[in-house]
Structures are given as structure tokens and as C-alpha cells.
Amino acid sequence: MEFFLTLKEIKKLIYKGDIDIKKYLGQHFLIDKNTRNKLLSFAELSKKDIVVEIGPGLGSLTEGIVNKVKEYYGFEIDEKFCKFLEEKFSGYKNIHIIKRDFLQTDKDFWNSIKGKFKVIGNTPYYMSSPVVFHLLKFLNKIKLALLTVQKEVGEKFVGKPGSKNYGPISVLLYIYTDTKICYSLNKNVFYPRPKVESVVVKILPLKKARVKIDNEKKFFEFLPLIFSYRRKKLINVVKRIFKINKDELKNELIKNSISPEKRVEELMPEQIYEIYKIIESFKTGGKDGNVDRNK
């Protein structure tokens, strides 16, 4: 059954008052079916799959998903869209529309369903990074994530040391996933037409993290701090933020084969974690670079 809405049909719904477009929520609807099909091809959907869609809106992606998968869960906060989707897909038994912010999902939801999820979303641009940080909490339940995001944000996801795009989220995605930009989207495939370029990003959780993090919560909190002076020399940044004796810190860095003269933005993720452990060792009274896991 054909449910894909054309631009003409979307405008008709708006004119009738059946839906509203809320610019503050970053709502942009996919209006090109060929683009939709290409986008979903990267998810490699099958009848064994359980899919979570973030913000299905008018169902342009949903229509290409529900026929191919075992179960579908769509998280939508707009009440009119929820009603529209429930009516539109009323004939499907495998579809569940949940009027709830995806960012509010907790372990009870993720663990309530057996098996792993594929997460798909044409995410509002302001939500892209929060969505990825949220997904990182539940990687053990995620098979893959396929997200449409602002180009600049996607480039941060795959940022490399030394580039302007390298930052905390680049480090975390490197440690826990294989992340790549699949392709770029033309602005004209959306309505309303966005002001920025978009890309499709595919995130595949690794079976084993590239770095074993002892205390993920503390490390996640550490990353924005160390990157707050990304262009400054490492030794000056650590001294300024963490108030550690410069000479003692220098000795520890050299002992761990890290140049004190390096800038934060030049460090490999593995080196950043070593620096985190060194700082933790100073905070807990030791200098062996080992984190006190019980603190």
C-alpha cells in the first residue's frame, strides 16, 4: 500500500489544519521517494529486525520501514503527528506509535524487548548530538543507527585528530563504534527546505570497544573539560583546569609517551584516556596513572 506523501499532499494537510509545522522543533519532511529508498538501503532491513524511529513525523521513512521489519516503534512528541500516523498505519499490527521524547527512553524500554534494535531517524538538527550521546548509553541493545543530521554535525561525528571537527563526540564514537558518512542530501528533498546541508550517518557499535573505559560516567564528563581549550598546549590545559603541579604532570605525561607540548586537538582518543587516568591518579593521591574505580 502506498503511503508516501508528496509535497502537494503535505501542503494540503497544512492548509486543512490537519498538521502544523513547528520550526522551533526543526521539522523538515522528506518529499523525495528515491532519496528515501536510498537512505533506507543503508539500514539493510529484514523481517528479523526491530526498528526504532526517532520523530517519524508524517511517516515518509516509516512507510519504507514497516513492510520490511518484524516490529516498529516510532517516538513522536507532536500530538497531531501521532494521531495522523496511527490513522495512516492502522492496518499494521507491527507498528507502535509512542507519544514520548526519544531522549526520555530508559533501560526499562530497551530491556523490555528481546533482541537488538536498528535506530533510524531524520533527526531535528538541534537534537542530533544529544541523540547520539543517548544512544551511547544503550549500545549493547543497538545493532546500528542510521541518522540524517546537519553536515557540520556529521563531520564532528567522524572528526579526526588535528581537524577542526575533532571533539568529545568524535572520541566516543571512535572508541565504541564504526561511524561513517554514507552520503549527502540535497536541500530540495525536504520541505520546508532547510538552510543547511544534510548528510546520512551510519553508526555500527563495535563488539569490543577500542579502549576499555573503567568509569564511563566520569570519562564522559572529563571530555568536554579537556576540549574546552582544544588549541592550547596539553600541559597548560591540564594545569589550568585540574590544578596539577606542572613538573609532576610533565613527568607523568612523558612516562606515558605523551608529549606535554601537544595540543588537545592533536591527541588520539587512546592518549586522551591515558591523560584522564593520569589526572585521576593525581586526584586520588597516586601517580601510577591508574584510576581508583571505587571512588
Order of alpha helices (4+ residues) and beta strands (2+ residues): alpha-beta-alpha-beta-alpha-beta-alpha-beta-alpha-beta-alpha-beta-alpha-alpha-beta-beta-beta-alpha-alpha-alpha-alpha
